[in-house]
């Protein structure tokens, strides 16, 4: 996956998480009854939505960086085979 495509995908995920958090906290601000009854859960869910996206992006980036590092390390060249044969001299 190209860098631009990866960034767009993470931006969409982050935008969706922030939108969800905004709607929930906005619902608290205007006094939606079923949200007001569960204030701690609403804040926890909003925090977890955004944190999960950021954590997933961090883990994905770390895995990609380690794969790039592993592919960058090349094995040592194989040593030449030495054949020991008696000389006919």
C-alpha positions, 0 to 999 in steps of 0.5 A: 500500500502506498504512503498516500493511500495509507494516510488517506485510510487512517485519516478516514478512520480518525475522522469517523472516530472524531465524528462519533466522539463529537456527536456523543459529547454534543449529545451530552451538551444539549442534554439528550436524556439517555446520554446524560444518564450515562455520562462516564460511559459516553466520555469513556467510549469517546476516548476509546474510539479515538485512542483505538484508531491512533493505537491501530495506526501506531501498531500498523506503522511499527509493523511496516517499519520493522518489515522494511527494516527486515527486507533491508537486511540482506543475508551475507553472500554464500561462500564459494565452494572450494573443491579439493582435488588432487593435482595431476602434475 
